[in-house]
Amino acid sequence: MSLLSFDVESFEFIPAGEEMGLLRVVGQWVAPVDRDLHEIRLIASQDGTLVELTPLPDLEGASPLATPVGHPWRAAFSAGSELVESELTEFALAVHGGERVHLPRPGADAAEAEAADVAPSPVEEAPVGAASRNGDELLQLRSELEKVRTELEVERRRHAALEEEIRSRTTLENDLRSAMAMHEAELAAAVARAAQSARREDRQRERVASVEPGGADHPQHPVHADLHERLARARRAAEAAA
């Protein structure tokens, strides 16, 4: 037998249109020792079919607790009007670990209190006050829900912008790597061409020296001006590549 219990202070359904509305639960969780309940879900069962409802986001982000003296807890759930208003639907709160706590039908406590009250004035004034209070709370819940939706949209756009920036940087890095590889290949080709030109120049000088009369012991005849020019260009190309 579970030692966990929930003291219901109010459980009501607030219509938010023809087909949807909000189920509001207020009460205290009680357990023999302090206990973290983690996420709490609302279970609606009808003819063997179970519907799990998750609470609307809690702006405070506090984790629900159960304590020996009772820890306050409230939550709101979005639900269909047809499911909630059916007499066949039963409700329960489910906590982490599978434990469930039965709930009365929405508004059952308020109806019993109204029937037991014999004073006419409170009976007449209660619906007006309750309707006004419910309207204010519904507006507050809608405002909080809209804030959460706005925050989620801002976060989604920020995440999309970060992804786009990452893709842009990745593309830029790939382009830079390709450009560097191309530059290195061109530089290597220029060095190879310069080395080849230098070797041709050396061979040309050797051939010129070999045809000079008397070899190195005799003065060499002037080399043709065109050959000098070609050798100078090859030397400059080699120096530029280096």
N, C-alpha and C positions, 0 to 999 in steps of 0.2 A: 504494500500500500504506500502510495506516495505521501510524503510529509509536506510537500509543497502545496500551498493554497493561495488563492487570490480573493481578497475582500473587495467585492464590487461596490463602488460608490455610485457609478452611473454607467449605463450602456445604452446609447441612443443612436438612432439613424437620422441624419440630416439630409433631406433631399437636395440635390444640386442640379436638378433638371428632371426631365421625364423618365429617363432610364438609369441614371447614376446618382450616387449620393455618397456621404461620408458616414462611416461607422466610428463613433467616438467611444473609447473605453477609458474609464478613470477608476483607480482603486489602489490597493496596496498588496505587494507580494510579501508573503510570510513563509519563513522556513526556520527550522530549529537552529541553524547556524547561518552565518553570512554566506551568500552564494551568488556567483555571477551567472546570470541567466542567458547572456549572449543575445542572439536574435530571437525575438518572439513573433510568432505567426498566429493569425486568426484562421481557424478552421471552420468552414461552413459545410455541413453535411446534409444531403437531401436524397432520400431513396437510395442510399448506398453510394452516392456520388460525393466525393470530397473536393472542395475548392479551397486552396490555400491562398490567403491574402497576406501580403507583406505590408508593413506599416509605411506611411509616408515618411520621408526623411526627417530625422530629428535634427534641428538646427544646432542644438547644444551638443549633439554627438555623444551623449552619456550612455554607458552600457547599463541595462536594467539589472537591478539587484533584488535579492530577497533576504530579509533579516528577521530575527526573532520578534522585533517590535513592529515590523511592517515597514516596507519602503515604498514611498509613493511612486506611481507610474501612470502615465497616460499615453495614449496613442490614437492615431486616426488611420482608417483604412478606406480605400476607395472600393466601392462594391456596387453591383447592379441592384436596382430597386426590386426587380422581380424576385431575385434570390432572397433578399433580406425580408421582404414582406410576405413571403410564403409561410403558411402555418406549419409546413413540413420541415422547414429548415431548422437545424440545431447548430448551436455555436459553441466553440471551445477555444481556449488559448493553448498553443503548443510551444514548449520551450526546447532549448538545446538538450538532446538526449532522448527526445520522444515523449516526455511527460506532457499530459494534457489536463487542463482545468476547465470544467464545464462552466458555461455562462448562461444566464437567463436570456430570454428573448429581448431584443432591444426595446426599451421603454417599459418593460414589465414592472420594474420597481416604482416608476413614477405613476403608473396606472393604479397600482395597489395603494399607494399613499393617497392618491386622489379619492379613491373609493372609501377609504377609512376615515377621511376627514369629513366631519359633520358640519363644520362652520361654512356657511354659504359664501362669505366674502373671499376667503382664500381660494375656494374652488373656482370662483369666477375670475380671480385675478391671476391665478397660477399660469393658465395657458398663455396669457398676454406676456407675462414676465418671461416665461420659458421661451416663447417664440422670439422675443427681442434678444434674449441672451444667446439663443441658438444662431440667430442671424448675425450677431456680432462675432461669435466664434467662427462661424462659417466664413465670414469675410476675412478674419485673421488667418484662418487656415489656407484660404485661397491666396492671400497675399504671400504667406510663407512658401506655398508651393510654387508660386510664380518666381519668387526670389531664387529658389533652388533651380528651377528650370533655366533662369537667366545665367546663374553661375555655371551650370553644366554646359550651356551653349558657349559661354566665354572660354571655358576650359577646352571644349572641343575645337574651337577656332584656333586657340593658342597651340594646341597639339598639332593641328593641320599645318600651321605656319612653321612650326619647328621641323616637321617632316619635310616640308618644301625646302627649307633652308639646308637641311642635311643633304637632300638630293642635289641641290645646286652646288654645294661644296664638293660633293663626290664627283659630279660632272667636271667641275673646274680642276680638281686634282688629276682626274684621268686625262684631261686635255693637256695639262702641264707636263705630265709624264710622257705623253706622246710627243709633245714638242721637244722635250729634252732628249728623248731617244732619237728623234729625227736630226736634231742638231749634232748629237754625238756621232751619228752615222755620217753626216756631211763632213764633220771635222776629220773623222778617220779617213774618209775618201780623199779629202784635200791633202792630208799628210802623206797618204800613199802616192798621190799624183806628184807631190813635191819631191818625194824621195826618188820616184821614177825619173823625174826630170833631172835631178842631181846626178843620178847614175848615167843618164844619157850624156850629160855635160862632161862628166869625167871621161867617158869613153871617147867623146869627140875630141877632148884635149889630148888623150893618148894617141888617137889617130893622127891629129895634126902634128904632134911631136915626132911621131914615127916617120913622117914624110919629109921632115926638115933635113937638108943636107948636113952631114957631119954630126947629127944627133945633138946631144947636149953640149959638145965641145965647140960648136960653131954657133955664131949668132943666128937666131931664127928669123925667117922672113916674116914680114907683117901678115897677120891673118886677115882674111877678107872681112870688110866692115859688116856685112850682113851676118856672118857667123858670130862676130862679137855681140851684135845686138840680140841675137837669139840666145846666146849664153847669158847675157845680162837679164833678159826677161825670165829665163828659167831660174836664175839665182834669186831674183826678187820674189817669184812665186813660192820658192822653197822657204824663204825667210818669212813671208806673210803667213804661210801655213803653220810654221813653227810658233 
